[in-house]
């Protein structure tokens, strides 16, 4: 999957997948073909065919993400999916989440009326979680696998130990900044429930996502998978969006997803070193064993506007400028960013980059 598959990459240095992932020329062609069938031939058959294909689509989702088809569900997006899932839980539960976590996750917890406690986002997040679990009785730990502002990647080995220590604790993951960027087998993971949208790292366009539930959670809360499926597919669903997710996942499989992830991780590791050496990253990023391919750069709004002038796509998040690298990015993209940052630094010698 080269730059030629993503036309925008030939016109700009795109470091903004964490905000919006690109769609490929192949996906655009698939979507046109699907709509043309609806327009010229399908009509009612377009909907009938879509429902007939739901079984094979979910089989493909299950194969890619490592669980059984009856426990994964195509959803419109993370925000709706997590709300539907939490609405099925008992209400007498206490939830622990991170104060600065993704609003759709934290708001979903609040809206359902759960009792909740929080901890602030911090470099040694795992130790803070462990400390809070020792101090208070908690039923659910809900967190983004990758923190959307900082790029902090939660240590899943740590979560596995937590699950062993607290076997009754339910662990929920927001995976929108994770799925498509990392290899993931749900049934081998520490999570009881994971949901994520497909428009970022899976490169599937808007209006789709996936929800995954463990066997243990189904039994714990006596959940019925058919009733859950009805919540998403009764009446009608966005056929083009869901089939786009299926097509995008097939493309990842076709082009050796493991190799694509390794390519991204190699580039990201180099980026982490170079950006740290220039002083644009907080020290804790280098101190953590693993980090995602999302980086928050010092410089704020002035840096953001400077990068825009250099035709480098990024986004302001909090006090930093967030850049993100996917497998379609190259070392040339990184070099353009580094060159721009060096120039910005020389023009802003009054700012602190230590």
C-alpha positions in Angstrom: 0.0 0.0 0.0 2.1 2.8 -1.4 1.6 6.6 -1.6 0.1 6.1 -5.0 -2.8 4.3 -3.3 -3.6 7.4 -1.3 -3.7 10.4 -3.7 -3.6 13.0 -0.9 -0.1 11.8 0.1 1.3 13.1 -3.2 0.1 16.6 -2.4 0.9 17.1 1.2 2.9 15.7 4.2 0.0 14.0 6.0 0.8 13.4 9.6 -2.8 13.5 10.9 -4.2 9.9 10.8 -5.0 10.2 14.5 -7.6 12.8 13.4 -8.8 11.3 10.2 -7.3 8.3 8.3 -7.2 8.4 4.6 -9.1 6.2 2.2 -7.3 4.5 -0.6 -8.1 4.7 -4.3 -9.1 1.0 -4.1 -11.7 1.7 -1.4 -13.0 4.7 -3.3 -13.4 2.5 -6.4 -15.2 -0.2 -4.3 -17.6 2.5 -2.9 -18.4 3.8 -6.4 -19.1 0.4 -7.7 -21.3 -0.4 -4.7 -23.3 2.8 -5.2 -23.6 2.2 -8.9 -25.1 -1.2 -8.3 -27.6 0.4 -6.0 -28.3 3.1 -8.6 -28.6 1.1 -11.8 -29.4 -2.5 -10.8 -29.9 -3.1 -7.1 -32.7 -1.1 -5.6 -34.3 -3.4 -3.1 -31.8 -6.1 -4.0 -29.0 -3.9 -2.7 -30.5 -4.1 0.8 -31.3 -7.8 0.6 -27.8 -8.6 -0.6 -26.4 -6.5 2.3 -28.3 -8.5 4.9 -27.2 -11.8 3.3 -23.6 -10.7 3.5 -23.7 -9.8 7.2 -22.6 -13.3 8.3 -19.5 -13.4 6.1 -18.6 -9.8 7.0 -18.6 -10.6 10.7 -16.7 -13.8 10.1 -14.0 -11.6 8.4 -14.0 -9.2 11.4 -13.7 -12.1 13.8 -10.9 -13.7 11.9 -8.9 -10.4 11.7 -9.4 -9.5 15.4 -9.2 -12.9 16.9 -12.6 -13.9 18.4 -15.7 -15.8 17.4 -18.2 -14.1 14.9 -21.1 -14.1 17.4 -19.2 -11.8 19.8 -18.2 -9.1 17.3 -20.6 -6.5 16.0 -20.3 -3.9 13.2 -21.3 -0.5 14.7 -21.8 3.0 13.3 -19.0 4.5 15.5 -17.3 4.1 18.9 -19.5 6.8 20.5 -22.8 4.9 19.8 -21.3 1.5 20.2 -20.0 2.1 23.8 -23.3 3.7 24.8 -25.3 0.7 23.6 -22.9 -1.7 25.3 -23.0 0.2 28.6 -26.8 0.4 28.6 -26.9 -3.4 28.9 -24.8 -3.4 32.1 -26.2 -3.4 35.7 -26.3 0.2 37.2 -24.8 -0.6 40.6 -21.2 -0.6 39.3 -18.3 1.7 40.0 -16.1 2.8 37.1 -12.6 4.1 37.1 -11.5 6.2 34.2 -8.9 8.8 33.3 -10.0 12.4 33.6 -8.5 13.6 30.3 -9.6 10.5 28.4 -11.7 10.6 25.2 -14.9 12.5 26.0 -17.1 9.9 24.2 -15.9 7.3 26.6 -16.1 9.3 29.8 -19.4 10.9 28.9 -20.9 7.5 28.1 -20.1 6.3 31.6 -21.6 9.5 33.1 -24.7 9.3 31.0 -25.5 5.8 32.1 -25.6 6.9 35.7 -22.7 4.8 37.0 -20.8 5.7 40.1 -17.3 6.7 39.0 -13.9 7.8 40.2 -11.1 9.3 38.2 -7.3 9.7 38.1 -5.5 12.4 36.1 -3.5 11.5 33.0 0.1 11.0 33.9 3.3 9.5 32.5 3.3 6.5 35.0 -0.3 5.8 34.3 -0.1 2.1 35.1 1.2 2.7 38.6 -1.6 5.3 39.2 -4.2 2.7 38.1 -2.7 0.0 40.4 -2.6 2.4 43.4 -6.3 3.4 42.9 -7.4 -0.2 42.6 -5.7 -1.0 45.9 -7.4 2.0 47.5 -10.9 1.6 46.3 -13.4 -1.1 45.2 -13.8 -0.8 41.5 -16.0 -2.8 39.1 -15.0 -1.5 35.8 -11.7 0.0 34.4 -12.5 2.0 31.3 -9.7 3.6 29.3 -8.4 4.3 25.8 -5.8 1.8 24.8 -3.9 4.8 23.2 -4.5 8.2 24.8 -5.7 10.4 22.0 -3.9 13.6 23.2 -0.5 12.3 24.2 -0.2 9.0 22.3 0.5 7.1 25.5 0.1 3.3 24.8 -1.2 1.4 27.8 0.9 -1.6 28.8 -1.3 -4.6 28.0 1.0 -6.9 30.0 0.2 -4.7 33.0 -3.5 -5.0 32.3 -3.1 -8.8 32.2 -1.6 -8.8 35.6 -4.3 -6.5 36.9 -6.9 -8.9 35.5 -5.2 -11.8 37.4 -5.1 -9.7 40.6 -8.7 -8.5 40.3 -10.6 -11.3 38.6 -13.9 -9.6 39.0 -12.7 -6.4 37.4 -14.2 -5.7 34.0 -11.7 -4.0 31.6 -13.1 -1.9 28.8 -11.0 -0.4 26.0 -11.6 2.4 23.6 -9.6 1.2 20.6 -10.2 3.9 18.0 -6.6 5.0 18.1 -5.4 1.4 18.3 -7.2 -0.9 15.9 -5.5 -0.8 12.5 -2.3 0.6 14.0 -1.3 -2.5 16.1 -1.7 -6.2 15.8 -4.5 -7.3 18.1 -6.2 -10.6 19.0 -9.1 -9.9 21.3 -9.4 -13.2 23.0 -5.7 -13.2 23.9 -6.0 -9.6 25.3 -6.8 -8.5 28.8 -10.0 -6.8 27.7 -13.6 -7.8 28.4 -15.0 -5.3 25.9 -13.3 -3.3 23.1 -14.9 -0.8 20.7 -13.5 1.4 18.1 -14.3 3.5 15.0 -12.9 2.5 11.6 -12.2 6.0 10.1 -8.8 6.5 11.6 -6.1 3.8 11.5 -8.2 1.1 9.8 -8.7 3.5 6.9 -12.3 2.6 6.3 -14.0 5.9 5.9 -16.7 7.3 8.1 -19.8 5.7 9.8 -18.4 2.4 10.8 -16.6 0.6 13.7 -16.5 -2.6 15.6 -17.5 -3.8 19.1 -16.0 -7.0 20.7 -17.2 -8.8 23.8 -15.6 -11.6 25.8 -17.4 -14.8 26.7 -16.7 -14.0 30.3 -18.5 -10.7 30.1 -21.5 -12.3 28.4 -21.9 -14.7 31.2 -21.1 -12.2 34.0 -23.9 -9.8 32.9 -26.1 -12.5 31.2 -25.9 -10.7 27.9 -27.7 -12.1 24.8 -25.6 -11.7 21.6 -28.7 -11.8 19.4 -30.3 -9.0 21.3 -27.1 -7.0 21.0 -27.0 -7.6 17.3 -30.6 -6.4 16.9 -29.7 -3.1 18.6 -27.3 -2.4 15.7 -29.1 -4.1 12.7 -32.8 -4.0 13.3 -34.5 -1.8 10.7 -31.6 -0.9 8.5 -27.9 0.0 8.7 -25.4 2.0 6.7 -24.6 -0.6 4.1 -21.9 1.4 2.4 -20.1 2.2 5.6 -20.1 -1.4 7.0 -19.0 -2.9 3.7 -16.3 -0.3 3.5 -15.0 -1.4 6.8 -15.0 -5.0 5.6 -13.2 -4.0 2.4 -10.6 -2.0 4.3 -9.8 -4.9 6.6 -9.5 -7.2 3.6 -6.9 -4.8 2.2 -4.9 -4.9 5.4 -5.0 -8.7 5.2 -4.0 -8.7 1.6 -1.0 -6.5 2.0 0.4 -8.4 5.0 -0.8 -6.4 8.0 2.0 -7.6 10.2 4.6 -6.1 7.9 2.6 -2.9 7.6 2.5 -2.5 11.4 6.3 -3.2 11.6 7.0 -0.6 9.0 5.0 1.9 11.0 6.6 1.0 14.2 10.1 1.3 12.8 9.4 4.8 11.5 7.7 5.8 14.7 10.7 4.6 16.8 13.0 6.7 14.7 10.6 9.6 15.0 10.5 9.3 18.8 14.3 9.5 19.0 14.6 12.4 16.6 11.8 14.4 18.1 13.1 13.8 21.6 16.6 14.9 20.6 15.2 18.1 19.2 13.4 18.8 22.5 9.8 18.7 21.1 8.7 15.8 23.2 8.1 15.5 26.9 10.8 13.5 28.6 8.4 10.8 29.8 7.8 9.7 26.2 11.4 8.4 25.9 11.3 6.9 29.4 8.3 4.6 28.6 9.2 1.2 27.1 6.5 1.4 24.4 4.7 4.3 22.8 2.3 4.6 20.0 2.9 6.4 16.7 1.1 9.5 18.0 3.3 12.4 19.4 2.4 15.7 21.1 4.9 18.3 20.1 5.7 21.4 22.1 5.0 24.6 20.4 1.2 25.1 20.6 -0.7 27.2 18.1 2.4 29.0 16.7 3.9 25.6 15.7 0.6 24.4 14.2 0.3 27.4 11.9 4.0 27.1 11.0 3.5 23.5 10.0 0.5 24.5 8.0 2.6 26.9 6.0 5.0 24.1 5.3 2.1 21.9 4.0 2.4 19.5 6.9 -0.9 18.3 8.2 -1.3 18.0 12.0 -3.8 19.1 14.7 -3.8 21.0 18.0 -4.6 18.8 21.0 -4.5 20.4 24.4 -1.3 22.5 24.6 0.5 20.4 22.0 0.5 19.9 18.3 -0.3 16.2 17.6 1.4 14.4 14.7 0.9 10.8 13.9 2.6 8.3 11.6 0.9 5.4 9.8 2.3 2.8 7.5 1.7 4.9 4.4 4.1 7.5 5.8 7.8 7.5 4.9 11.1 8.5 6.2 10.9 11.4 3.8 7.8 12.6 5.6 9.7 12.5 8.9 12.6 14.4 7.4 10.3 17.1 6.2 8.8 17.4 9.7 12.3 17.5 11.3 13.5 20.2 8.9 10.4 22.3 9.6 10.9 21.8 13.4 14.5 22.9 13.2 13.6 26.0 11.4 10.8 26.8 13.8 13.1 26.3 16.7 15.7 28.6 15.3 13.0 31.3 14.7 11.7 30.9 18.2 14.8 30.8 20.3 12.9 32.5 23.2 10.8 29.3 23.6 11.9 26.5 25.9 12.6 23.1 24.2 14.4 21.4 27.1 
